[in-house]
């Protein structure tokens, strides 16, 4: 089973300094050329790397080609 992380920078121009939303934020699928991939040895490593990338401002998705 392979485990990898796909991550990309969000392309939003909305103000992030708000406390309440009147409308939901619209999510747009990123271009394939903007998505970066990183392969991991275990799901624990994938979790640690994904948390670090989220703290840096990336959107992160953990993917597998089998059952965890």
ABEGO torsion letter per residue (X at the ends): XBBBBBBBBBBBABBABBABBABBBBBBBBBAAABBBBBBABAAAAAAAAAAAAAAGBBBBBBBABBX
